[in-house]
Amino acid sequence: MVKSRKPSARYLERARQLLLVIKIHEAVTRESNELSAAEKQLILNAMKIRRSQVTNAKPNAQTLPTLRYIESAVIQAFNEESGPDTEKFWRRISEAGLDFRRRDVVRDILERDRIKDRIEYDIVVDTADTLADMGKVTPAEAKRLQQLVARFERDERV
């Protein structure tokens, strides 16, 4: 019989904070004047799934790397976007004293010149073309991101 392990105190605290982030995300979504009713419903459904992933995690999935993956999915749009909803989200995170910081993941990758994990890989693959089209990365940076994706795929056998 395999003994199930208890989650660490760090995991439990991070999970508690992530649930508060999800709650803030939902509130900002409901209050948004930028999103359509359909978009709001889609986001709220996604947050319901993320909450369930945290609260109903099997013992072997109660790890900090698992939480980091969920965190990335929860805050990705607020790291990539700008506007009133984004500013409201980060202000509320700060006011709640939560240990979450806004990151420019693509800029971090370019400065580091390396994609460090699957989460960053997914972000680059999902957003690189849009960022280039919007002028948020230069053509040279867009090319470098493509090279970094190829290197990550080769090294990690994606």
C-alpha positions as CSV (number, residue, x, y, z in Angstrom):
1,M,0.0,0.0,0.0
2,V,1.3,3.4,-1.0
3,K,1.2,6.0,1.7
4,S,-0.1,9.4,0.5
5,R,2.0,12.3,1.6
6,K,0.7,15.5,3.1
7,P,1.2,18.7,1.2
8,S,3.9,21.0,2.5
9,A,3.1,24.2,4.4
10,R,4.5,26.2,1.5
11,Y,2.1,24.4,-0.8
12,L,-0.9,25.1,1.4
13,E,0.0,28.8,1.8
14,R,0.5,29.2,-1.9
15,A,-2.7,27.4,-2.7
16,R,-4.6,29.6,-0.3
17,Q,-3.1,32.7,-2.0
18,L,-3.9,31.3,-5.4
19,L,-7.5,30.8,-4.5
20,L,-7.7,34.5,-3.5
21,V,-6.1,35.5,-6.8
22,I,-8.8,33.4,-8.6
23,K,-11.5,35.2,-6.5
24,I,-10.0,38.6,-7.5
25,H,-9.8,37.5,-11.2
26,E,-13.5,36.5,-11.1
27,A,-14.5,39.8,-9.5
28,V,-12.6,41.9,-12.0
29,T,-14.1,39.8,-14.8
30,R,-17.7,40.3,-13.5
31,E,-17.1,44.1,-13.1
32,S,-15.4,44.5,-16.5
33,N,-16.8,47.0,-19.0
34,E,-14.3,45.7,-21.7
35,L,-15.6,42.2,-22.0
36,S,-18.8,40.9,-23.6
37,A,-21.2,38.7,-21.6
38,A,-19.9,35.6,-23.5
39,E,-16.3,36.5,-22.8
40,K,-17.1,36.9,-19.2
41,Q,-18.8,33.6,-19.0
42,L,-15.9,31.8,-20.7
43,I,-13.4,33.3,-18.3
44,L,-15.5,32.6,-15.2
45,N,-15.9,29.0,-16.4
46,A,-12.1,28.7,-16.8
47,M,-11.6,30.1,-13.3
48,K,-14.1,27.6,-11.9
49,I,-11.9,24.8,-13.4
50,R,-8.7,26.4,-12.0
51,R,-10.3,26.6,-8.6
52,S,-11.3,22.9,-8.8
53,Q,-7.7,22.0,-9.8
54,V,-6.5,23.6,-6.6
55,T,-9.1,22.5,-4.2
56,N,-9.6,19.0,-5.5
57,A,-5.9,18.2,-6.3
58,K,-4.9,14.6,-5.7
59,P,-2.2,14.1,-3.2
60,N,0.5,13.4,-5.8
61,A,-0.5,16.7,-7.6
62,Q,-0.2,18.8,-4.5
63,T,3.2,20.2,-5.4
64,L,4.5,23.7,-6.0
65,P,5.3,23.0,-9.7
66,T,1.7,22.1,-10.2
67,L,0.5,25.3,-8.5
68,R,2.9,27.3,-10.7
69,Y,1.4,25.9,-13.8
70,I,-2.1,26.8,-12.6
71,E,-0.9,30.2,-11.5
72,S,0.4,30.8,-14.9
73,A,-2.9,30.0,-16.5
74,V,-4.8,32.2,-14.0
75,I,-2.6,35.4,-14.4
76,Q,-1.3,35.0,-18.0
77,A,-3.7,37.5,-19.5
78,F,-3.0,40.0,-16.8
79,N,0.7,39.7,-17.5
80,E,0.2,40.1,-21.3
81,E,-2.5,42.8,-21.5
82,S,-2.9,46.3,-20.4
83,G,-6.0,48.4,-19.7
84,P,-8.4,49.2,-16.9
85,D,-9.2,45.6,-16.0
86,T,-5.5,44.6,-15.8
87,E,-4.6,47.6,-13.7
88,K,-7.6,46.9,-11.4
89,F,-6.5,43.2,-11.1
90,W,-2.9,44.1,-10.1
91,R,-4.0,46.8,-7.7
92,R,-6.3,44.4,-5.9
93,I,-3.5,41.8,-5.7
94,S,-1.3,44.4,-4.1
95,E,-4.0,45.6,-1.7
96,A,-4.6,42.0,-0.6
97,G,-0.9,41.6,0.2
98,L,-0.6,38.6,-2.1
99,D,2.8,37.4,-3.2
100,F,2.2,37.7,-6.9
101,R,4.0,40.1,-9.2
102,R,3.3,41.3,-12.6
103,R,5.9,39.9,-15.1
104,D,6.7,40.5,-18.7
105,V,7.4,36.9,-19.4
106,V,8.5,37.4,-23.0
107,R,10.8,40.2,-22.0
108,D,12.3,38.0,-19.3
109,I,12.9,35.2,-21.8
110,L,14.6,37.6,-24.3
111,E,16.8,39.1,-21.5
112,R,17.7,35.6,-20.3
113,D,18.0,34.3,-23.8
114,R,16.4,31.0,-22.8
115,I,13.0,29.5,-22.3
116,K,13.3,27.8,-18.9
117,D,10.2,25.6,-18.7
118,R,7.0,24.4,-20.4
119,I,5.0,27.3,-18.9
120,E,7.2,29.9,-20.6
121,Y,7.3,27.8,-23.8
122,D,3.5,27.8,-23.9
123,I,3.3,31.5,-23.4
124,V,5.8,32.2,-26.2
125,V,4.1,29.8,-28.6
126,D,0.7,31.3,-27.8
127,T,1.6,35.0,-27.9
128,A,4.7,35.6,-30.1
129,D,2.9,36.3,-33.3
130,T,0.4,38.6,-31.7
131,L,3.2,40.5,-29.9
132,A,5.0,40.9,-33.2
133,D,1.9,42.0,-35.0
134,M,1.2,44.6,-32.2
135,G,4.8,45.9,-32.3
136,K,5.5,44.8,-28.7
137,V,8.6,42.9,-29.9
138,T,10.8,43.9,-32.8
139,P,11.2,41.7,-35.9
140,A,14.6,40.7,-34.5
141,E,13.2,39.8,-31.2
142,A,10.4,37.8,-32.8
143,K,13.0,35.9,-34.8
144,R,15.0,35.2,-31.6
145,L,11.8,33.9,-29.9
146,Q,11.3,31.5,-32.8
147,Q,14.9,30.3,-32.3
148,L,14.4,29.9,-28.6
149,V,11.3,27.9,-29.1
150,A,13.1,25.6,-31.6
151,R,15.9,25.2,-29.1
152,F,13.5,24.4,-26.3
153,E,11.7,21.9,-28.5
154,R,14.9,20.2,-29.4
155,D,16.3,20.1,-25.9
156,E,13.1,19.2,-24.1
157,R,11.8,16.9,-27.0
158,V,8.4,18.7,-27.0
